[in-house]
Amino acid sequence: MTVPAPEEFKKVCRNLVQGLDLVVSTPEQLMQVALLGIAPHERRPIKAFLDELLSGRYSDEQLKDIWWSMPADLVFHEGEDVAAFLTMLRNAVAQPV
């Protein structure tokens, strides 16, 4: 399943490269890496997209399929892990900069 993602979200995904687990050890550090180079004005479309994904319209399995279609190397094997990550990311972009 593919869902058109805004370029700002794809930019976040491109920050999530292979081997990232060797550099970060906490969810907070992961969010810092994910948001590297994301300007304050880019957070609004990211949050809107995440709000849509987490609105309840998509099952955990669909969220996994959507995630796997993104340009990220970070792999989640379970849909609930994708949902948890996307929720953390939404919370991070909602914070004032």
Secondary structure, 3 states (H helix, E strand, C coil): CCCCCCHHHHHHHHCCCCCHHHCCCCHHHHHHHHCCCCCHHHHHHHHHHHHHHCCCCCCHHHHHHHHHCCCCCCCCCCHHHHHHHHHHHHHHHHCCC
